[in-house]
Amino acid sequence: MGSVIPLKKEIDNSYLELKNLVGNRLNNVSEQIKYKLASEIDLIHKMTSYHLKSGGKRIRPLLTLGSAKLCGYKDGSRDINLAACVELIHNATLLHDDVIDNSDLRRGIKTSNAIWGNQSSILVGDYLFSRCFEIMVEDGSQEILKLLSSTSSKIAQGEVLQLEHKGEIDILEETYFDIINSKTAALFAAATRVGACITNKNKKEKDALESYGRNLGLAFQIADDALDYFSTKKIFGKEIGKDFFEGKITLPIIFLYQKAYEDEKIFLKKIFKKKNRSKLEFNETQNLIKKYNSIDSCFKRAEHFVNISYNALNIFSTSKEKSILQNLTSFSLERSF
């Protein structure tokens, strides 16, 4: 029987352990990104520099580097180049997301579109995607090119699916998971599978790392959606209630709607049909979420994916790399940022 990871009250040091495990290679990823994004066009230089300086956990490139290390990759720079590619895909989608969502803040600072406008953000996001494909082609692996290009397609489809169901209060759980599987988990899965691809591991090991990444990504996104209703901007790095004010139906709202009384359902349906929602309506929704313990339900569901992710690596031999990657699964639940 697989191991079960209990929820803890404090964030463990698994994230820092993974950063230490890959050492300077994460810095090398950052340098490769800067090199790839170099442009003589001043606006591109300003926007990419600003966007990349905004920080972030760099969890996706870390997963590529860590997975490659788990699979025994030592010589060469393919892991660095492809980790940079994964991070560029992620950042391209962030630039586009902020335009779609009309966001003013990301990671606690103004978004690129809030400073330079939507048109520039879309075009620079496209520029990042074009650089990604250059890296894929330079790597020379048809397998990886197919993997990362299809992942980019899945992310775009997830965005469209979410837009299609915006404000749909009675959205099915299945549809919600289709959205986050495409928008978030697909890139986590690709990031970890790449580590097995560059070391020519067998299909079982590639599939195991893909499962590890996908389920980690699902848990990560559920926690992100839950944090949006009970964290603070100082800790979380973005406006709290962002999903609510944008009319996005995420798992806390899905669970709430399933349990709510009829008059409460009418209230929720009414406010999510509106073009704009007020701070007072957000506070009332938060109170309902607390009343029905929707956040606890979210973390229980996320814990299910954490356990699948953890156990996916059981086929690998015992090692420091395996232990750190397995411990990282609980970070997705324990984090407050």
C-alpha atoms as one frame of an Amber mdcrd trajectory, in Angstrom:
protein
   0.000   0.000   0.000   1.293   3.486  -0.898   2.519   5.996   1.623   0.116
   8.653   2.850   1.409  12.174   3.358  -0.233  13.917   6.331  -0.998  17.625
   6.222   1.425  19.636   8.362   1.038  23.029   9.976   4.412  24.357   8.887
   6.051  24.434   5.490   8.917  21.977   5.423  12.221  22.734   3.730  11.706
  20.459   0.719  11.523  23.385  -1.696  14.847  24.754  -0.440  16.309  21.253
  -0.497  15.408  20.944  -4.175  17.037  24.312  -4.917  20.162  23.182  -3.080
  20.104  19.820  -4.860  20.417  21.390  -8.309  22.911  23.988  -7.089  24.050
  26.576  -9.610  22.077  24.968 -12.416  19.004  27.051 -11.569  21.139  30.199
 -11.893  22.330  28.832 -15.221  18.688  28.517 -16.277  18.151  32.192 -15.458
  21.221  33.149 -17.458  20.065  31.052 -20.419  16.664  32.775 -20.304  18.327
  36.212 -20.313  20.511  35.151 -23.248  17.550  33.798 -25.215  15.394  36.871
 -24.597  18.073  39.380 -25.607  16.679  41.794 -28.174  17.716  45.029 -29.820
  14.145  46.256 -29.479  14.071  48.404 -26.361  10.487  47.646 -25.335  11.071
  43.887 -25.489  14.194  44.291 -23.340  12.359  46.424 -20.772   9.307  44.187
 -20.541  11.116  40.848 -20.366  13.593  42.175 -17.793  10.777  43.563 -15.670
   8.642  40.450 -15.926  11.458  38.055 -15.052  12.629  40.206 -12.119   9.187
  39.871 -10.547  10.403  36.597  -9.052   8.339  33.463  -8.648   9.240  30.091
  -7.220  10.730  28.735 -10.473   9.113  25.452  -9.468   8.752  24.170 -13.052
  12.415  24.497 -14.095  13.390  23.127 -10.679  11.285  20.061 -11.422  13.015
  19.580 -14.776  16.453  19.879 -13.194  15.524  17.652 -10.237  13.943  14.975
 -12.444  16.996  14.914 -14.711  19.219  14.532 -11.653  17.015  11.705 -10.345
  17.484   9.966 -13.704  21.258  10.300 -13.526  21.856  13.198 -15.930  25.288
  14.671 -15.200  27.132  15.955 -18.251  25.906  18.534 -20.703  23.418  21.392
 -20.577  20.245  19.906 -22.042  18.562  19.971 -18.639  19.387  23.678 -18.269
  18.210  24.562 -21.772  14.955  22.625 -21.474  14.296  23.922 -17.959  14.642
  27.418 -19.449  12.204  26.410 -22.181   9.653  25.197 -19.619   9.960  28.441
 -17.647   9.559  30.538 -20.796   6.362  28.677 -21.691   5.067  29.391 -18.203
   5.967  33.083 -18.352   4.468  33.496 -21.814   1.166  32.154 -20.497   1.363
  34.508 -17.487   1.695  37.538 -19.767  -1.331  36.388 -21.738  -3.300  35.446
 -18.605  -2.855  38.902 -17.095  -4.339  40.450 -20.219  -7.284  38.052 -20.287
  -7.916  38.549 -16.565  -7.235  42.293 -16.660  -4.866  41.825 -13.719  -3.044
  44.724 -12.084  -0.842  42.738  -9.703   1.215  39.569  -9.921   3.604  38.424
  -7.186   2.909  41.677  -5.350   3.995  44.062  -8.132   2.299  45.692 -11.095
   1.733  43.443 -14.100   3.351  44.193 -17.446  -0.016  44.961 -19.026  -0.782
  47.438 -16.235   2.396  49.341 -17.171   2.796  48.889 -20.940  -0.710  47.905
 -22.014  -2.413  44.791 -23.356  -1.094  44.915 -26.918   2.554  44.961 -25.827
   1.980  42.161 -23.313   0.371  39.876 -25.893   3.159  40.473 -28.414   5.949
  39.973 -25.868   4.215  36.792 -24.682   4.300  35.607 -28.288   7.998  36.520
 -28.414   8.641  34.267 -25.396   6.809  31.396 -27.113   8.907  31.843 -30.260
  12.107  31.616 -28.215  10.776  28.450 -26.562  10.412  26.742 -29.909  13.918
  27.768 -30.896  15.231  25.980 -27.803  13.187  22.869 -28.587  14.502  22.723
 -32.143  18.092  23.309 -30.990  17.775  20.430 -28.531  17.190  18.109 -31.486
  14.855  15.606 -29.821  11.647  14.954 -31.748  10.183  13.382 -28.610  10.741
  16.509 -26.533   9.629  18.820 -29.339   6.356  16.894 -29.586   5.939  16.841
 -25.795   6.473  20.562 -25.181   4.637  21.786 -28.281   1.585  19.656 -27.451
   1.761  20.922 -23.865   1.630  24.519 -25.134  -1.472  23.580 -27.109  -3.092
  22.007 -24.030  -2.461  25.140 -21.956  -4.170  27.310 -24.591  -7.131  24.916
 -24.745  -7.430  25.053 -20.952  -7.570  28.849 -21.079 -10.351  28.753 -23.658
 -12.287  26.121 -21.687 -12.083  28.267 -18.553 -13.280  31.309 -20.483 -16.156
  29.282 -21.921 -17.385  28.390 -18.413 -16.705  31.753 -16.764 -19.471  32.619
 -14.296 -21.081  29.159 -14.615 -21.866  28.529 -10.961 -23.064  24.941 -11.450
 -19.947  23.900 -13.374 -19.138  20.211 -12.989 -16.137  19.165 -10.918 -15.046
  17.170 -13.964 -14.916  20.338 -16.062 -12.943  22.182 -13.382 -10.372  19.382
 -13.330 -10.213  19.392 -17.133  -9.350  23.099 -16.925  -6.627  22.859 -14.289
  -5.222  19.694 -15.828  -4.689  21.621 -19.064  -3.762  25.035 -17.642  -1.435
  23.951 -14.833  -0.827  20.220 -14.477   0.123  19.648 -18.129   3.230  21.829
 -17.837   4.214  20.265 -14.489   3.889  16.852 -16.151   5.982  17.903 -19.151
   8.628  19.485 -16.903   9.190  16.239 -15.021   8.906  13.915 -18.036  11.626
  15.907 -19.820  14.084  14.785 -17.132  13.482  11.164 -18.105  13.517  11.907
 -21.838  17.007  13.417 -21.902  18.387  10.374 -20.094  16.602   7.876 -22.357
  14.758   6.170 -19.521  12.218   3.474 -20.329   8.528   4.223 -20.837   7.580
   3.131 -17.326   9.986   5.599 -15.741   8.924   8.392 -18.100   5.273   7.715
 -17.287   6.050   7.638 -13.554   7.719  11.049 -13.654   4.883  12.421 -15.766
   2.358  11.155 -13.207   4.426  12.667 -10.419   4.423  16.066 -12.113   0.787
  16.018 -13.219  -0.600  15.148  -9.799   1.747  17.606  -8.114   0.412  20.267
 -10.484  -3.205  19.398  -9.683  -2.536  19.657  -5.946  -0.624  22.901  -6.496
  -3.500  24.526  -8.410  -6.181  23.406  -5.946  -4.123  24.917  -3.112  -3.689
  28.093  -5.182  -7.451  28.366  -5.683  -8.077  27.767  -1.983  -5.455  30.338
  -0.920  -7.303  32.926  -2.994 -10.097  32.833  -0.418  -8.201  32.778   2.860
  -4.607  33.989   2.431  -3.416  37.600   2.551  -1.973  39.742  -0.231   1.258
  40.258   1.726   1.860  36.493   1.879   0.212  35.389  -1.360   1.673  38.097
  -3.594  -1.520  38.982  -5.445  -4.949  40.368  -4.799  -6.979  38.055  -2.610
 -10.320  37.235  -4.140  -8.866  37.686  -7.620 -10.728  34.636  -8.963 -13.965
  35.823  -7.344 -13.796  39.324  -8.801 -12.954  37.903 -12.243 -15.955  35.561
 -12.066 -13.896  32.360 -12.138 -15.582  29.332 -10.612 -12.923  27.381  -8.741
 -13.114  24.400  -6.396 -13.985  26.347  -3.188 -17.056  27.740  -4.961 -17.941
  24.383  -6.537 -17.903  22.677  -3.136 -19.835  25.572  -1.586 -22.550  25.445
  -4.242 -22.955  21.692  -3.781 -23.635  22.113  -0.047 -25.484  25.449   0.055
 -29.185  25.919   0.799 -31.435  27.019  -2.059 -31.472  30.698  -1.061 -27.688
  30.650  -0.832 -27.453  29.045  -4.263 -29.662  31.806  -5.676 -27.346  34.401
  -4.117 -24.251  32.750  -5.595 -25.830  32.328  -9.022 -26.895  35.971  -9.036
 -23.519  37.454  -8.106 -21.518  35.286 -10.507 -23.800  36.289 -13.390 -22.942
  39.948 -12.748 -20.231  41.695 -14.704 -18.677  43.007 -11.486 -18.775  41.810
  -7.873 -18.370  43.943  -4.758 -16.102  43.612  -1.735 -19.202  43.073   0.398
 -20.287  40.174  -1.822 -16.804  38.701  -1.536 -17.002  38.887   2.268 -20.424
  37.217   2.232 -19.073  34.472  -0.028 -16.079  33.977   2.285 -18.480  33.541
   5.214 -20.405  30.877   3.300 -17.157  29.114   2.415 -16.263  29.033   6.130
 -19.769  27.861   7.040 -19.524  24.811   4.779 -15.793  24.120   5.299 -15.136
  24.361   1.562 -11.448  25.092   2.084 -10.994  21.907   4.131 -12.731  19.965
   1.360 -10.331  21.486  -1.179  -7.249  20.469   0.764  -8.594  16.951   1.279
  -9.014  16.650  -2.479  -5.545  18.088  -3.047  -4.104  15.616  -0.552  -5.431
  12.802  -2.738  -3.318  14.057  -5.651  -0.323  14.577  -3.367  -0.421  10.929
  -2.393  -0.619   9.791  -6.038   2.296  12.083  -6.892   4.396  10.814  -3.988
   3.786   7.157  -4.791   4.464   7.605  -8.530   8.192   7.741  -7.745   8.214
   4.432  -5.889   9.596   2.627  -8.954  12.870   4.568  -8.615  15.658   3.355
  -6.362  16.152   5.015  -3.001  18.209   8.181  -3.339  18.525  11.715  -2.017
  16.962  13.016  -5.247  13.950  10.731  -4.907  13.449  11.673  -1.255  13.565
  15.418  -1.971  11.151  15.161  -4.904   8.722  13.078  -2.843   8.935  15.495
   0.077   8.212  18.352  -2.298   4.686  17.020  -2.825   3.620  18.279   0.609
   4.977  21.753  -0.231   2.074  22.229  -2.637  -0.325  21.992   0.308   1.695
  23.668   3.033   2.813  26.726   1.116   1.317  30.110   1.876   2.719  31.769
  -1.273
